[in-house]
Amino acid sequence: MTGVETARPRGFWWYAEQAPDDVAVFDPDGTVTTRGELLARIERISGHLVSAGLRLDDRFAVLVHNSVHYFEWMLAGSQLGLHAVPINHHLTGDEISYILDNSSSALLVADAALVDLARDALDRVDAPVGRVAYGDFAGFVSVDRIMSTPTTPIDVRTAGSPMLYTAGTTGRPKGVLWPARAGVTPEMAIAATEPMFARRGMSLGGVSLVCGPLYHGAPGGQGMFALHWGQSVVLMERWDSELALELIERHRVTHVQMAPIHFHRLLQLPQEVRDRYDLSSLRAVTHAGAGCPVDVKQAMIDWFGPVLYEYYAASEGFGTSITPTQWLEHPGSVGHQSSDGAEIAIVDESGQPVPAGEIGTVFLRIPGAGESEYLGDPEKTAASRWRDGFRTFGDMGYLDDGGWLFLVDRRADMILSGGVNIYPAEVEARVRLHPAVEDVAVIGTPDDEWGQRVLALVVVRPGVEPTDDLVADLAAQCEAGLARFKCPRTWEFRPELPYSPAGKLLRREVREPYWR
């Protein structure tokens, strides 16, 4: 299947039946899986899940690296009304055991390289959890055995969705559950999301590059919907800037899911390396997950062309989208209040809507859409809602006079100094303008007088010395463009800043030593 189709997406199962010999997934280790092969494995796994007693809205956990194994289990659950729980394989056994217990997962499937980690987690859980592994390990059912077990086609197919765990910026992470609805088939669910994904640059046919960890919502979602839109999926195990360019050229990649940190690292490549690769196959480079500085996105558009599509969403729900043309007309926006059929309300501390241009908490509502909930935590679910179906992801922002949404910062990241709100993203954007700065994180640290003091942690570019003169230059730059109360009072230099595999700054990890 080649070229760009004009019909609506049919779902992976239809494409597998129509073109079983087409490639579904290119693994990082070179393994190639066709659609027909993947479909056969999905049916075997579906049979195992049914025989294990899992029923509508039950959960099972998936602990695998970036590979076709992820899609085998996700697609099986998605046609049984089950919720696969992707687990970050960088977590400890104790952290994984919490997720297994909190999600009431009926079984855990693990890659061969992760069996020891899986066993450590499972041994900490009191409730019985089925054990499945890729390979022959004591106490685990082998996936090879599942593949050799005859099964019958699923009679009634019901759409199920992954249950993702929030990042846990405060306390333990929570599972975000989208309850399955009887009578809704996977194809119906895919069709319902078609307009939204089309606005994010998704089109039929082609090749998607997934360069983030599949256990994270954005890369995992990109890979799943690429298969549902008749695309092949190329997986990276970990980020490598030049390798990403090489894979785009080699596979004639049409769609890519990235985060702003990937843009930042790509732009650090020498010009001769950037010029080495043919990127003309790209139709859409989709990004989300963190705020993208205007100058960084503009630089990427200058390089890749007008193919950058941005969206604002979270595990808890959908938000807005903005096309390259719209963004060039409204730089810094993440979409219009009507871009994905969403209604937007900006609300103050007392729960009252604020006028255009005024910062408040962003609440969204999509009429006719289902609502997610935090598993086993009705209080947190209620706290995320405002009224009449509006809910928040915890972000601060404002609408301009034209209804375009601009995000300011995460509410949890906001600095309160002397009773005044300071948004780290605004300060970071100002600091990044200095040519000596490669990366920066701005946080609030304890201060007896002001409550919090603004601290900037700066990573300088190679060859730059972090001197007192540089601090003076950075301070002067901030004071030239920011109110004095927003300017960092303290500056520290770091060799690097911590990021998650999904490309998000681990701000909590940065703050912790100062608040311990």
C-alpha positions, 0 to 999 in steps of 0.5 A, spaced: 500 500 500 503 506 497 501 513 496 496 517 500 489 515 500 483 519 501 479 514 505 478 514 512 482 510 516 480 502 517 484 500 523 490 495 523 486 489 522 483 491 515 490 493 513 493 486 515 487 482 511 488 487 505 496 487 505 498 481 509 505 482 506 506 489 508 511 491 513 508 493 520 514 494 524 521 495 524 524 493 530 531 497 533 535 491 532 533 490 525 527 485 526 522 486 521 514 484 522 509 484 517 502 485 518 500 478 517 505 476 522 503 481 527 495 479 526 496 472 527 500 473 534 495 478 536 489 473 535 494 468 539 495 473 545 487 475 545 486 467 546 490 467 552 487 473 555 480 470 554 482 463 557 486 467 563 479 469 565 480 477 563 473 480 562 471 487 560 475 493 563 480 488 566 487 490 566 494 487 565 501 490 565 506 490 559 513 491 561 517 491 554 522 495 550 521 498 544 519 493 539 513 489 536 512 486 543 508 492 545 504 492 539 502 485 540 499 486 547 496 493 546 492 491 540 490 484 543 487 488 549 484 493 544 479 488 541 477 485 548 475 491 551 481 490 556 486 496 558 493 494 557 498 498 562 505 500 559 510 500 564 516 504 564 522 499 564 526 504 568 522 504 574 524 500 580 521 493 582 518 497 588 515 502 583 512 497 579 509 493 584 505 499 586 502 500 579 501 492 579 497 493 585 494 499 584 491 497 577 489 490 579 493 487 573 491 480 572 498 479 569 504 482 567 508 480 561 515 482 560 521 482 555 527 477 556 531 482 558 526 485 564 524 478 567 529 479 573 526 486 574 519 483 573 520 478 578 522 483 583 516 487 582 511 481 582 515 478 589 512 484 592 505 484 590 500 480 595 495 479 590 496 473 585 498 476 578 499 471 572 506 471 569 508 471 562 515 472 558 519 472 552 523 466 553 523 460 557 523 462 565 521 458 571 514 461 573 513 464 567 508 462 561 512 463 555 510 467 549 512 461 544 507 457 548 502 462 547 503 462 540 503 454 539 496 454 542 490 454 537 485 459 538 478 461 535 477 468 532 474 473 537 466 473 536 465 480 540 470 485 539 470 491 544 474 497 543 479 497 549 484 503 551 491 503 554 491 505 562 497 510 562 500 512 569 501 520 570 508 522 572 506 523 579 509 530 580 505 530 587 505 523 591 504 516 587 502 516 580 495 515 578 492 510 573 488 514 568 482 509 566 477 510 560 472 505 561 470 501 555 463 501 552 460 495 550 458 495 543 463 500 541 468 496 536 475 498 535 474 501 528 468 505 531 473 508 536 478 509 530 473 513 526 471 517 532 478 520 533 479 521 525 478 528 525 482 530 531 488 526 528 488 529 521 488 536 524 495 533 527 498 531 520 496 524 520 494 521 513 493 514 510 499 510 508 507 512 509 511 510 514 512 513 522 518 514 526 517 513 533 523 515 537 520 516 544 519 510 549 512 506 547 510 506 554 509 513 554 502 516 551 505 520 545 510 515 542 505 509 544 499 513 541 503 515 535 505 508 533 498 505 535 495 510 530 500 509 525 498 502 524 491 504 524 492 508 518 495 503 514 502 506 516 509 502 517 512 503 524 520 504 525 522 504 532 528 507 535 530 504 542 533 511 545 534 518 542 540 519 537 540 525 533 543 523 527 540 516 527 533 519 527 535 523 520 538 517 517 532 513 519 528 518 516 532 518 509 533 510 509 525 509 510 522 515 507 519 516 513 512 521 512 510 522 520 514 523 526 512 524 533 517 528 537 518 532 543 521 539 544 528 536 547 529 532 540 528 539 536 533 542 541 538 536 540 537 536 532 539 543 532 545 542 535 548 538 530 553 541 525 550 544 519 554 539 515 551 533 518 544 536 518 545 537 510 547 530 509 540 527 509 534 527 505 528 529 509 523 531 503 519 525 505 516 528 511 509 530 511 508 531 518 512 532 524 508 532 530 510 534 537 507 535 544 509 533 551 512 540 553 512 547 551 516 549 545 520 555 545 518 560 539 525 560 536 526 553 537 520 551 533 521 557 528 528 554 527 525 547 526 520 550 520 526 553 517 530 546 516 524 541 515 519 546 512 512 547 514 510 540 517 510 541 524 504 540 527 503 541 535 497 539 540 495 540 547 493 534 551 494 529 556 493 522 558 486 525 562 484 527 555 484 531 549 485 538 548 487 543 542 491 542 535 495 547 531 497 546 524 504 549 521 500 555 517 496 557 523 502 557 528 506 561 523 500 566 524 500 565 531 507 564 534 507 560 541 499 558 541 497 551 542 491 551 538 484 555 537 479 554 542 475 550 537 480 546 533 479 540 536 471 541 538 474 543 545 471 548 549 476 552 553 475 556 560 480 560 563 478 560 570 481 564 576 482 561 584 475 562 586 473 558 580 470 564 576 472 565 568 477 570 567 477 575 561 481 574 554 489 576 556 488 574 563 492 568 566 488 562 569 487 555 570 486 552 563 479 547 563 477 543 557 471 540 555 469 536 548 462 535 547 460 528 546 466 525 548 467 520 554 470 522 560 477 519 564 477 518 571 483 516 576 483 509 578 480 508 585 481 516 586 474 519 586 477 525 590 483 527 585 478 525 579 473 531 582 479 536 583 480 535 576 474 538 574 470 544 574 463 544 572 459 541 566 464 536 564 470 541 564 476 538 566 484 541 567 490 537 566 493 542 571 496 548 566 496 555 566 494 559 560 490 565 557 486 566 551 487 572 546 482 576 543 481 571 537 480 565 541 487 562 541 490 558 547 497 560 550 500 556 555 504 559 561 506 553 565 504 547 569 501 549 575 505 545 580 511 548 577 509 555 578 513 559 583 510 563 588 515 569 591 512 575 595 505 573 594 506 574 586 506 568 581 512 567 577 512 562 571 518 558 570 517 557 562 517 565 561 524 566 565 527 560 561 525 562 554 528 569 556 535 566 558 535 561 552 536 567 548 543 568 550 548 565 545 552 561 551 546 557 553 544 550 551 539 549 556 536 552 562 531 550 568 528 555 573 525 553 579 523 556 586 527 554 592 525 556 599 526 563 602 525 565 609 523 572 607 520 571 600 517 564 600 521 562 594 527 565 591 528 564 583 534 560 581 536 558 574 540 552 573 544 553 566 547 548 562 552 552 557 554 550 550 561 547 549 567 551 549 563 556 554 566 558 561 561 559 566 564 565 569 562 571 573 561 575 567 557 570 564 552 571 570 552 578 569 550 578 562 545 573 563 542 577 569 542 583 564 539 580 559 533 578 564 532 584 567 532 587 560 526 583 558 522 581 564 520 585 571 525 585 576 521 580 581 521 575 575 529 575 574 533 569 577 536 571 584 541 566 584 545 562 578 548 555 578 551 552 572 550 544 571 553 539 566 547 537 564 539 537 566 535 530 567 530 528 562 525 523 562 526 518 556 520 521 553 523 528 553 520 531 559 525 535 564 524 532 570 523 538 574 521 535 581 528 531 581 531 538 580 527 541 585 528 536 590 535 537 593 533 544 595 526 542 598 529 536 602 
